[in-house]
Amino acid sequence: QVQLVESGGGLVRSGGSLRLSCAASGRMFSTYDMGWYRQAPGKEREFVAEITWDSETTYYADSVKGRFTISRDNAKDTLYLQMNNLRPEDTAVYFCRAASPVVSGLYYWGQGTQVTVSS
């Protein structure tokens, strides 16, 4: 099992940048594929980005391609999301997610961090 704690959210103007972090505790962070998701008020949670356990492959939602970068530091048990050129429509609670390497379809979630982009 892994516990996840997000940080780095806040209020930023349109065009600004933020870097989110997701600190993991527990066992074997380096074996989990990790992802970022977000949920805006009144909307369903949506996929933002994902990175494989070895950082070999990344995936992005079309809406954030070219603006967001997902990365990880397995030595520090931490996942990152660098967000540049932020837009008001990026306003949401951002969650990190860990996919169990052992049980298919088993995921662990953090509590989320609020990102607000003003126009």
C-alpha positions in Angstrom: 0.0 0.0 0.0 1.1 3.6 -0.6 0.0 6.9 0.9 0.0 10.0 -1.2 0.1 13.7 -0.2 -0.2 16.4 -2.8 1.2 20.0 -2.3 2.1 23.0 -4.3 -1.4 24.2 -5.3 -2.4 27.9 -5.0 -3.8 30.9 -6.7 -2.0 32.1 -9.9 -2.8 34.5 -12.7 -3.5 33.3 -16.2 -0.2 32.6 -18.0 1.6 31.8 -14.7 3.2 28.6 -13.5 2.9 26.2 -10.6 4.7 22.9 -9.7 2.7 20.3 -7.9 4.3 17.6 -5.8 3.0 14.3 -4.6 4.9 12.7 -1.8 4.5 9.0 -1.4 5.1 6.9 1.7 4.8 3.2 2.1 6.5 0.6 0.0 7.8 0.4 -3.4 6.9 3.8 -4.9 9.3 3.1 -7.8 7.2 0.2 -8.9 3.9 2.2 -9.4 2.8 3.8 -12.5 1.7 7.3 -11.4 -0.8 9.8 -12.7 -2.3 13.3 -12.1 -6.1 13.8 -12.4 -8.2 16.9 -11.7 -11.7 17.7 -10.8 -13.4 21.1 -11.4 -16.5 22.2 -9.6 -19.6 20.4 -10.9 -17.5 18.2 -13.2 -16.2 14.7 -13.2 -12.6 13.9 -12.3 -10.5 13.8 -15.5 -7.2 12.5 -16.6 -4.3 15.0 -16.8 -1.0 13.0 -17.2 0.6 9.7 -16.5 4.1 8.4 -16.1 5.3 4.8 -16.1 7.3 3.4 -13.1 10.6 3.8 -14.9 9.8 7.3 -16.4 10.2 5.8 -19.9 6.7 6.7 -21.1 4.4 9.7 -20.4 0.9 10.4 -21.5 -1.0 13.7 -21.5 -4.5 14.9 -22.0 -4.8 17.0 -25.2 -5.9 20.0 -23.1 -2.5 20.1 -21.3 0.0 18.9 -24.0 2.8 21.3 -24.4 2.0 23.2 -21.2 2.3 20.5 -18.4 5.1 18.1 -17.7 4.9 15.1 -15.5 8.0 13.7 -13.9 9.1 11.6 -10.9 12.1 11.1 -8.6 12.1 7.6 -7.4 14.9 8.3 -5.0 12.7 10.8 -3.3 9.4 8.9 -3.7 7.9 12.0 -5.3 5.8 12.7 -8.3 5.7 16.2 -9.9 3.5 18.1 -12.3 5.1 21.3 -13.8 2.3 23.5 -15.1 3.1 26.4 -17.4 1.0 28.9 -19.2 -1.9 28.2 -16.9 -5.4 29.1 -18.0 -8.6 29.7 -16.0 -10.0 26.4 -17.3 -7.2 24.6 -15.5 -8.8 25.6 -12.2 -9.5 22.4 -10.3 -8.5 20.2 -7.4 -5.6 18.1 -8.6 -5.1 14.6 -7.4 -2.2 12.1 -7.8 -2.9 8.5 -8.3 -0.8 5.3 -7.9 -1.6 2.2 -9.9 -0.9 -1.0 -8.0 1.7 -3.1 -9.8 0.3 -6.2 -8.3 -3.5 -5.9 -8.5 -5.0 -4.7 -11.8 -7.5 -1.9 -11.3 -6.4 -1.1 -7.8 -5.5 2.5 -7.3 -4.5 4.8 -4.5 -5.4 8.4 -4.3 -4.2 11.5 -2.5 -6.4 14.1 -0.9 -5.9 16.7 -3.6 -4.5 20.2 -3.8 -6.5 23.2 -5.1 -5.2 25.1 -8.2 -7.0 28.4 -9.0 -6.2 30.4 -12.1 -7.5 33.9 -12.3 -8.1 35.6 -15.6 
